[in-house]
Amino acid sequence: MNKVAPIIAFVVFMLVFVVTRTPVRNFLEAWVALEGVVLGLASMIASAALAALVAGAILYVGRLLE
């Protein structure tokens, strides 16, 4: 599991990033009233943060199972 966990974490990071882009963008557009480039950058950063949390949790669980 030690050698597979980073690969799984990367794949999950990419999937979560892609899946959360549109919902995060819609949320920021509706609730925070952002527009244009600022909206795009904010949604990218928020999606990356969510994906990083999930990938970090996978790596943490992988280390706990060692």
PyMOL Python script that loads the backbone (N, CA, C, O; Angstrom):
from pymol import cmd

cmd.read_pdbstr("""\
ATOM      1  N   MET A   1       0.825  -1.197   0.000  1.00  0.00           N
ATOM      2  CA  MET A   1       0.000   0.000   0.000  1.00  0.00           C
ATOM      3  C   MET A   1       0.866   1.256   0.000  1.00  0.00           C
ATOM      4  O   MET A   1       0.447   2.301  -0.497  1.00  0.00           O
ATOM      5  N   ASN A   2       2.058   1.156   0.549  1.00  0.00           N
ATOM      6  CA  ASN A   2       2.932   2.310   0.664  1.00  0.00           C
ATOM      7  C   ASN A   2       3.306   2.889  -0.701  1.00  0.00           C
ATOM      8  O   ASN A   2       3.415   4.107  -0.838  1.00  0.00           O
ATOM      9  N   LYS A   3       3.503   2.046  -1.705  1.00  0.00           N
ATOM     10  CA  LYS A   3       3.911   2.522  -3.020  1.00  0.00           C
ATOM     11  C   LYS A   3       2.726   2.886  -3.905  1.00  0.00           C
ATOM     12  O   LYS A   3       2.883   3.637  -4.868  1.00  0.00           O
ATOM     13  N   VAL A   4       1.558   2.369  -3.596  1.00  0.00           N
ATOM     14  CA  VAL A   4       0.370   2.630  -4.409  1.00  0.00           C
ATOM     15  C   VAL A   4      -0.386   3.866  -3.938  1.00  0.00           C
ATOM     16  O   VAL A   4      -1.072   4.506  -4.735  1.00  0.00           O
ATOM     17  N   ALA A   5      -0.277   4.209  -2.675  1.00  0.00           N
ATOM     18  CA  ALA A   5      -1.038   5.321  -2.104  1.00  0.00           C
ATOM     19  C   ALA A   5      -0.790   6.652  -2.820  1.00  0.00           C
ATOM     20  O   ALA A   5      -1.758   7.370  -3.071  1.00  0.00           O
ATOM     21  N   PRO A   6       0.453   7.023  -3.164  1.00  0.00           N
ATOM     22  CA  PRO A   6       0.632   8.295  -3.872  1.00  0.00           C
ATOM     23  C   PRO A   6      -0.015   8.305  -5.260  1.00  0.00           C
ATOM     24  O   PRO A   6      -0.504   9.342  -5.709  1.00  0.00           O
ATOM     25  N   ILE A   7      -0.019   7.173  -5.927  1.00  0.00           N
ATOM     26  CA  ILE A   7      -0.638   7.105  -7.249  1.00  0.00           C
ATOM     27  C   ILE A   7      -2.151   7.247  -7.122  1.00  0.00           C
ATOM     28  O   ILE A   7      -2.780   7.978  -7.886  1.00  0.00           O
ATOM     29  N   ILE A   8      -2.724   6.549  -6.159  1.00  0.00           N
ATOM     30  CA  ILE A   8      -4.161   6.662  -5.921  1.00  0.00           C
ATOM     31  C   ILE A   8      -4.516   8.087  -5.504  1.00  0.00           C
ATOM     32  O   ILE A   8      -5.519   8.634  -5.961  1.00  0.00           O
ATOM     33  N   ALA A   9      -3.711   8.683  -4.650  1.00  0.00           N
ATOM     34  CA  ALA A   9      -3.969  10.047  -4.191  1.00  0.00           C
ATOM     35  C   ALA A   9      -3.916  11.036  -5.345  1.00  0.00           C
ATOM     36  O   ALA A   9      -4.726  11.961  -5.394  1.00  0.00           O
ATOM     37  N   PHE A  10      -2.979  10.864  -6.278  1.00  0.00           N
ATOM     38  CA  PHE A  10      -2.886  11.770  -7.425  1.00  0.00           C
ATOM     39  C   PHE A  10      -4.100  11.628  -8.327  1.00  0.00           C
ATOM     40  O   PHE A  10      -4.669  12.628  -8.766  1.00  0.00           O
ATOM     41  N   VAL A  11      -4.501  10.396  -8.607  1.00  0.00           N
ATOM     42  CA  VAL A  11      -5.667  10.170  -9.464  1.00  0.00           C
ATOM     43  C   VAL A  11      -6.927  10.749  -8.820  1.00  0.00           C
ATOM     44  O   VAL A  11      -7.740  11.379  -9.496  1.00  0.00           O
ATOM     45  N   VAL A  12      -7.084  10.537  -7.531  1.00  0.00           N
ATOM     46  CA  VAL A  12      -8.244  11.080  -6.818  1.00  0.00           C
ATOM     47  C   VAL A  12      -8.179  12.602  -6.789  1.00  0.00           C
ATOM     48  O   VAL A  12      -9.208  13.265  -6.921  1.00  0.00           O
ATOM     49  N   PHE A  13      -6.987  13.163  -6.617  1.00  0.00           N
ATOM     50  CA  PHE A  13      -6.827  14.624  -6.649  1.00  0.00           C
ATOM     51  C   PHE A  13      -7.339  15.177  -7.972  1.00  0.00           C
ATOM     52  O   PHE A  13      -8.105  16.141  -7.989  1.00  0.00           O
ATOM     53  N   MET A  14      -6.924  14.577  -9.068  1.00  0.00           N
ATOM     54  CA  MET A  14      -7.344  15.057 -10.384  1.00  0.00           C
ATOM     55  C   MET A  14      -8.856  14.908 -10.574  1.00  0.00           C
ATOM     56  O   MET A  14      -9.509  15.814 -11.093  1.00  0.00           O
ATOM     57  N   LEU A  15      -9.406  13.781 -10.159  1.00  0.00           N
ATOM     58  CA  LEU A  15     -10.848  13.564 -10.303  1.00  0.00           C
ATOM     59  C   LEU A  15     -11.657  14.553  -9.465  1.00  0.00           C
ATOM     60  O   LEU A  15     -12.629  15.132  -9.951  1.00  0.00           O
ATOM     61  N   VAL A  16     -11.260  14.745  -8.219  1.00  0.00           N
ATOM     62  CA  VAL A  16     -11.987  15.680  -7.351  1.00  0.00           C
ATOM     63  C   VAL A  16     -11.853  17.100  -7.878  1.00  0.00           C
ATOM     64  O   VAL A  16     -12.812  17.870  -7.829  1.00  0.00           O
ATOM     65  N   PHE A  17     -10.683  17.454  -8.379  1.00  0.00           N
ATOM     66  CA  PHE A  17     -10.490  18.797  -8.931  1.00  0.00           C
ATOM     67  C   PHE A  17     -11.429  19.038 -10.107  1.00  0.00           C
ATOM     68  O   PHE A  17     -12.082  20.078 -10.181  1.00  0.00           O
ATOM     69  N   VAL A  18     -11.495  18.087 -11.014  1.00  0.00           N
ATOM     70  CA  VAL A  18     -12.347  18.245 -12.202  1.00  0.00           C
ATOM     71  C   VAL A  18     -13.829  18.252 -11.822  1.00  0.00           C
ATOM     72  O   VAL A  18     -14.604  19.052 -12.347  1.00  0.00           O
ATOM     73  N   VAL A  19     -14.218  17.367 -10.916  1.00  0.00           N
ATOM     74  CA  VAL A  19     -15.635  17.254 -10.548  1.00  0.00           C
ATOM     75  C   VAL A  19     -16.118  18.466  -9.771  1.00  0.00           C
ATOM     76  O   VAL A  19     -17.275  18.860  -9.917  1.00  0.00           O
ATOM     77  N   THR A  20     -15.270  19.066  -8.954  1.00  0.00           N
ATOM     78  CA  THR A  20     -15.719  20.178  -8.111  1.00  0.00           C
ATOM     79  C   THR A  20     -15.602  21.546  -8.777  1.00  0.00           C
ATOM     80  O   THR A  20     -16.078  22.531  -8.212  1.00  0.00           O
ATOM     81  N   ARG A  21     -14.995  21.646  -9.944  1.00  0.00           N
ATOM     82  CA  ARG A  21     -14.816  22.959 -10.577  1.00  0.00           C
ATOM     83  C   ARG A  21     -16.138  23.676 -10.824  1.00  0.00           C
ATOM     84  O   ARG A  21     -16.291  24.829 -10.422  1.00  0.00           O
ATOM     85  N   THR A  22     -17.092  23.021 -11.473  1.00  0.00           N
ATOM     86  CA  THR A  22     -18.356  23.679 -11.805  1.00  0.00           C
ATOM     87  C   THR A  22     -19.199  23.985 -10.566  1.00  0.00           C
ATOM     88  O   THR A  22     -19.701  25.103 -10.451  1.00  0.00           O
ATOM     89  N   PRO A  23     -19.377  23.047  -9.640  1.00  0.00           N
ATOM     90  CA  PRO A  23     -20.171  23.400  -8.442  1.00  0.00           C
ATOM     91  C   PRO A  23     -19.545  24.532  -7.617  1.00  0.00           C
ATOM     92  O   PRO A  23     -20.259  25.393  -7.101  1.00  0.00           O
ATOM     93  N   VAL A  24     -18.232  24.530  -7.495  1.00  0.00           N
ATOM     94  CA  VAL A  24     -17.565  25.595  -6.741  1.00  0.00           C
ATOM     95  C   VAL A  24     -17.723  26.923  -7.469  1.00  0.00           C
ATOM     96  O   VAL A  24     -17.953  27.957  -6.841  1.00  0.00           O
ATOM     97  N   ARG A  25     -17.599  26.895  -8.781  1.00  0.00           N
ATOM     98  CA  ARG A  25     -17.760  28.122  -9.566  1.00  0.00           C
ATOM     99  C   ARG A  25     -19.176  28.667  -9.415  1.00  0.00           C
ATOM    100  O   ARG A  25     -19.360  29.869  -9.222  1.00  0.00           O
ATOM    101  N   ASN A  26     -20.177  27.793  -9.501  1.00  0.00           N
ATOM    102  CA  ASN A  26     -21.566  28.232  -9.339  1.00  0.00           C
ATOM    103  C   ASN A  26     -21.819  28.768  -7.935  1.00  0.00           C
ATOM    104  O   ASN A  26     -22.514  29.770  -7.770  1.00  0.00           O
ATOM    105  N   PHE A  27     -21.260  28.107  -6.925  1.00  0.00           N
ATOM    106  CA  PHE A  27     -21.424  28.585  -5.551  1.00  0.00           C
ATOM    107  C   PHE A  27     -20.803  29.968  -5.372  1.00  0.00           C
ATOM    108  O   PHE A  27     -21.429  30.863  -4.804  1.00  0.00           O
ATOM    109  N   LEU A  28     -19.587  30.143  -5.851  1.00  0.00           N
ATOM    110  CA  LEU A  28     -18.922  31.438  -5.699  1.00  0.00           C
ATOM    111  C   LEU A  28     -19.644  32.527  -6.485  1.00  0.00           C
ATOM    112  O   LEU A  28     -19.729  33.670  -6.036  1.00  0.00           O
ATOM    113  N   GLU A  29     -20.155  32.179  -7.638  1.00  0.00           N
ATOM    114  CA  GLU A  29     -20.864  33.161  -8.449  1.00  0.00           C
ATOM    115  C   GLU A  29     -22.157  33.613  -7.773  1.00  0.00           C
ATOM    116  O   GLU A  29     -22.527  34.785  -7.846  1.00  0.00           O
ATOM    117  N   ALA A  30     -22.839  32.676  -7.115  1.00  0.00           N
ATOM    118  CA  ALA A  30     -24.117  33.001  -6.488  1.00  0.00           C
ATOM    119  C   ALA A  30     -23.967  33.659  -5.118  1.00  0.00           C
ATOM    120  O   ALA A  30     -24.687  34.607  -4.804  1.00  0.00           O
ATOM    121  N   TRP A  31     -23.038  33.163  -4.302  1.00  0.00           N
ATOM    122  CA  TRP A  31     -22.975  33.599  -2.914  1.00  0.00           C
ATOM    123  C   TRP A  31     -21.942  34.682  -2.631  1.00  0.00           C
ATOM    124  O   TRP A  31     -22.110  35.467  -1.698  1.00  0.00           O
ATOM    125  N   VAL A  32     -20.888  34.731  -3.419  1.00  0.00           N
ATOM    126  CA  VAL A  32     -19.826  35.699  -3.134  1.00  0.00           C
ATOM    127  C   VAL A  32     -19.821  36.830  -4.149  1.00  0.00           C
ATOM    128  O   VAL A  32     -19.120  37.825  -3.964  1.00  0.00           O
ATOM    129  N   ALA A  33     -20.594  36.692  -5.217  1.00  0.00           N
ATOM    130  CA  ALA A  33     -20.738  37.714  -6.252  1.00  0.00           C
ATOM    131  C   ALA A  33     -19.410  38.061  -6.913  1.00  0.00           C
ATOM    132  O   ALA A  33     -19.064  39.233  -7.060  1.00  0.00           O
ATOM    133  N   LEU A  34     -18.675  37.031  -7.309  1.00  0.00           N
ATOM    134  CA  LEU A  34     -17.437  37.241  -8.060  1.00  0.00           C
ATOM    135  C   LEU A  34     -17.733  37.133  -9.551  1.00  0.00           C
ATOM    136  O   LEU A  34     -18.700  36.491  -9.960  1.00  0.00           O
ATOM    137  N   GLU A  35     -16.879  37.775 -10.364  1.00  0.00           N
ATOM    138  CA  GLU A  35     -17.080  37.743 -11.808  1.00  0.00           C
ATOM    139  C   GLU A  35     -15.748  37.638 -12.521  1.00  0.00           C
ATOM    140  O   GLU A  35     -14.709  38.001 -11.970  1.00  0.00           O
ATOM    141  N   GLY A  36     -15.779  37.143 -13.743  1.00  0.00           N
ATOM    142  CA  GLY A  36     -14.627  37.164 -14.643  1.00  0.00           C
ATOM    143  C   GLY A  36     -13.439  36.357 -14.177  1.00  0.00           C
ATOM    144  O   GLY A  36     -13.569  35.227 -13.705  1.00  0.00           O
ATOM    145  N   VAL A  37     -12.269  36.971 -14.323  1.00  0.00           N
ATOM    146  CA  VAL A  37     -11.007  36.306 -14.009  1.00  0.00           C
ATOM    147  C   VAL A  37     -10.920  35.973 -12.522  1.00  0.00           C
ATOM    148  O   VAL A  37     -10.408  34.918 -12.147  1.00  0.00           O
ATOM    149  N   VAL A  38     -11.412  36.861 -11.687  1.00  0.00           N
ATOM    150  CA  VAL A  38     -11.372  36.627 -10.242  1.00  0.00           C
ATOM    151  C   VAL A  38     -12.200  35.391  -9.888  1.00  0.00           C
ATOM    152  O   VAL A  38     -11.796  34.594  -9.041  1.00  0.00           O
ATOM    153  N   LEU A  39     -13.343  35.232 -10.528  1.00  0.00           N
ATOM    154  CA  LEU A  39     -14.182  34.055 -10.304  1.00  0.00           C
ATOM    155  C   LEU A  39     -13.464  32.786 -10.749  1.00  0.00           C
ATOM    156  O   LEU A  39     -13.502  31.773 -10.050  1.00  0.00           O
ATOM    157  N   GLY A  40     -12.818  32.833 -11.899  1.00  0.00           N
ATOM    158  CA  GLY A  40     -12.080  31.673 -12.395  1.00  0.00           C
ATOM    159  C   GLY A  40     -10.935  31.278 -11.478  1.00  0.00           C
ATOM    160  O   GLY A  40     -10.751  30.098 -11.178  1.00  0.00           O
ATOM    161  N   LEU A  41     -10.173  32.255 -11.037  1.00  0.00           N
ATOM    162  CA  LEU A  41      -9.048  31.969 -10.137  1.00  0.00           C
ATOM    163  C   LEU A  41      -9.532  31.464  -8.774  1.00  0.00           C
ATOM    164  O   LEU A  41      -8.962  30.525  -8.218  1.00  0.00           O
ATOM    165  N   ALA A  42     -10.571  32.084  -8.248  1.00  0.00           N
ATOM    166  CA  ALA A  42     -11.091  31.662  -6.946  1.00  0.00           C
ATOM    167  C   ALA A  42     -11.652  30.244  -7.007  1.00  0.00           C
ATOM    168  O   ALA A  42     -11.456  29.459  -6.080  1.00  0.00           O
ATOM    169  N   SER A  43     -12.344  29.915  -8.089  1.00  0.00           N
ATOM    170  CA  SER A  43     -12.890  28.561  -8.193  1.00  0.00           C
ATOM    171  C   SER A  43     -11.786  27.539  -8.391  1.00  0.00           C
ATOM    172  O   SER A  43     -11.893  26.413  -7.904  1.00  0.00           O
ATOM    173  N   MET A  44     -10.722  27.913  -9.101  1.00  0.00           N
ATOM    174  CA  MET A  44      -9.589  27.006  -9.284  1.00  0.00           C
ATOM    175  C   MET A  44      -8.878  26.751  -7.954  1.00  0.00           C
ATOM    176  O   MET A  44      -8.530  25.612  -7.643  1.00  0.00           O
ATOM    177  N   ILE A  45      -8.667  27.793  -7.183  1.00  0.00           N
ATOM    178  CA  ILE A  45      -7.993  27.658  -5.893  1.00  0.00           C
ATOM    179  C   ILE A  45      -8.852  26.850  -4.920  1.00  0.00           C
ATOM    180  O   ILE A  45      -8.333  25.990  -4.209  1.00  0.00           O
ATOM    181  N   ALA A  46     -10.155  27.117  -4.882  1.00  0.00           N
ATOM    182  CA  ALA A  46     -11.033  26.381  -3.973  1.00  0.00           C
ATOM    183  C   ALA A  46     -11.124  24.910  -4.366  1.00  0.00           C
ATOM    184  O   ALA A  46     -11.128  24.040  -3.496  1.00  0.00           O
ATOM    185  N   SER A  47     -11.195  24.622  -5.653  1.00  0.00           N
ATOM    186  CA  SER A  47     -11.247  23.227  -6.102  1.00  0.00           C
ATOM    187  C   SER A  47      -9.941  22.505  -5.806  1.00  0.00           C
ATOM    188  O   SER A  47      -9.949  21.339  -5.410  1.00  0.00           O
ATOM    189  N   ALA A  48      -8.830  23.189  -5.995  1.00  0.00           N
ATOM    190  CA  ALA A  48      -7.535  22.588  -5.681  1.00  0.00           C
ATOM    191  C   ALA A  48      -7.407  22.320  -4.189  1.00  0.00           C
ATOM    192  O   ALA A  48      -6.838  21.304  -3.788  1.00  0.00           O
ATOM    193  N   ALA A  49      -7.928  23.216  -3.367  1.00  0.00           N
ATOM    194  CA  ALA A  49      -7.872  23.014  -1.917  1.00  0.00           C
ATOM    195  C   ALA A  49      -8.715  21.815  -1.495  1.00  0.00           C
ATOM    196  O   ALA A  49      -8.281  21.014  -0.667  1.00  0.00           O
ATOM    197  N   LEU A  50      -9.905  21.686  -2.051  1.00  0.00           N
ATOM    198  CA  LEU A  50     -10.745  20.526  -1.736  1.00  0.00           C
ATOM    199  C   LEU A  50     -10.084  19.227  -2.185  1.00  0.00           C
ATOM    200  O   LEU A  50     -10.090  18.233  -1.460  1.00  0.00           O
ATOM    201  N   ALA A  51      -9.518  19.248  -3.383  1.00  0.00           N
ATOM    202  CA  ALA A  51      -8.855  18.058  -3.899  1.00  0.00           C
ATOM    203  C   ALA A  51      -7.629  17.709  -3.062  1.00  0.00           C
ATOM    204  O   ALA A  51      -7.347  16.532  -2.834  1.00  0.00           O
ATOM    205  N   ALA A  52      -6.902  18.719  -2.606  1.00  0.00           N
ATOM    206  CA  ALA A  52      -5.727  18.471  -1.767  1.00  0.00           C
ATOM    207  C   ALA A  52      -6.120  17.862  -0.424  1.00  0.00           C
ATOM    208  O   ALA A  52      -5.414  16.999   0.099  1.00  0.00           O
ATOM    209  N   LEU A  53      -7.236  18.305   0.129  1.00  0.00           N
ATOM    210  CA  LEU A  53      -7.710  17.713   1.383  1.00  0.00           C
ATOM    211  C   LEU A  53      -8.044  16.233   1.211  1.00  0.00           C
ATOM    212  O   LEU A  53      -7.694  15.409   2.057  1.00  0.00           O
ATOM    213  N   VAL A  54      -8.710  15.906   0.131  1.00  0.00           N
ATOM    214  CA  VAL A  54      -9.067  14.505  -0.114  1.00  0.00           C
ATOM    215  C   VAL A  54      -7.815  13.667  -0.361  1.00  0.00           C
ATOM    216  O   VAL A  54      -7.682  12.573   0.187  1.00  0.00           O
ATOM    217  N   ALA A  55      -6.897  14.176  -1.183  1.00  0.00           N
ATOM    218  CA  ALA A  55      -5.662  13.437  -1.466  1.00  0.00           C
ATOM    219  C   ALA A  55      -4.826  13.275  -0.198  1.00  0.00           C
ATOM    220  O   ALA A  55      -4.235  12.217   0.020  1.00  0.00           O
ATOM    221  N   GLY A  56      -4.772  14.302   0.632  1.00  0.00           N
ATOM    222  CA  GLY A  56      -4.048  14.205   1.893  1.00  0.00           C
ATOM    223  C   GLY A  56      -4.665  13.180   2.829  1.00  0.00           C
ATOM    224  O   GLY A  56      -3.951  12.465   3.532  1.00  0.00           O
ATOM    225  N   ALA A  57      -5.983  13.108   2.839  1.00  0.00           N
ATOM    226  CA  ALA A  57      -6.652  12.103   3.666  1.00  0.00           C
ATOM    227  C   ALA A  57      -6.317  10.698   3.188  1.00  0.00           C
ATOM    228  O   ALA A  57      -6.127   9.796   4.004  1.00  0.00           O
ATOM    229  N   ILE A  58      -6.244  10.504   1.883  1.00  0.00           N
ATOM    230  CA  ILE A  58      -5.870   9.187   1.341  1.00  0.00           C
ATOM    231  C   ILE A  58      -4.447   8.826   1.746  1.00  0.00           C
ATOM    232  O   ILE A  58      -4.186   7.694   2.153  1.00  0.00           O
ATOM    233  N   LEU A  59      -3.535   9.771   1.640  1.00  0.00           N
ATOM    234  CA  LEU A  59      -2.147   9.501   2.033  1.00  0.00           C
ATOM    235  C   LEU A  59      -2.047   9.218   3.532  1.00  0.00           C
ATOM    236  O   LEU A  59      -1.279   8.351   3.948  1.00  0.00           O
ATOM    237  N   TYR A  60      -2.808   9.935   4.332  1.00  0.00           N
ATOM    238  CA  TYR A  60      -2.786   9.741   5.774  1.00  0.00           C
ATOM    239  C   TYR A  60      -3.309   8.347   6.140  1.00  0.00           C
ATOM    240  O   TYR A  60      -2.714   7.651   6.963  1.00  0.00           O
ATOM    241  N   VAL A  61      -4.412   7.951   5.530  1.00  0.00           N
ATOM    242  CA  VAL A  61      -4.962   6.616   5.789  1.00  0.00           C
ATOM    243  C   VAL A  61      -3.986   5.541   5.316  1.00  0.00           C
ATOM    244  O   VAL A  61      -3.842   4.500   5.958  1.00  0.00           O
ATOM    245  N   GLY A  62      -3.320   5.795   4.195  1.00  0.00           N
ATOM    246  CA  GLY A  62      -2.322   4.851   3.712  1.00  0.00           C
ATOM    247  C   GLY A  62      -1.188   4.647   4.701  1.00  0.00           C
ATOM    248  O   GLY A  62      -0.695   3.532   4.869  1.00  0.00           O
ATOM    249  N   ARG A  63      -0.780   5.711   5.346  1.00  0.00           N
ATOM    250  CA  ARG A  63       0.297   5.597   6.347  1.00  0.00           C
ATOM    251  C   ARG A  63      -0.206   4.927   7.630  1.00  0.00           C
ATOM    252  O   ARG A  63       0.550   4.225   8.301  1.00  0.00           O
ATOM    253  N   LEU A  64      -1.468   5.142   7.966  1.00  0.00           N
ATOM    254  CA  LEU A  64      -2.025   4.489   9.153  1.00  0.00           C
ATOM    255  C   LEU A  64      -2.123   2.986   8.961  1.00  0.00           C
ATOM    256  O   LEU A  64      -2.009   2.227   9.924  1.00  0.00           O
ATOM    257  N   LEU A  65      -2.334   2.551   7.729  1.00  0.00           N
ATOM    258  CA  LEU A  65      -2.500   1.127   7.449  1.00  0.00           C
ATOM    259  C   LEU A  65      -1.177   0.381   7.305  1.00  0.00           C
ATOM    260  O   LEU A  65      -1.178  -0.839   7.137  1.00  0.00           O
ATOM    261  N   GLU A  66      -0.065   1.077   7.367  1.00  0.00           N
ATOM    262  CA  GLU A  66       1.236   0.420   7.260  1.00  0.00           C
ATOM    263  C   GLU A  66       1.509  -0.468   8.445  1.00  0.00           C
ATOM    264  O   GLU A  66       2.564  -1.098   8.514  1.00  0.00           O
TER     265      GLU A  66
END
""", "prot")
cmd.dss("prot")
cmd.show_as("cartoon", "prot")
cmd.util.cbc("prot")
cmd.orient("prot")
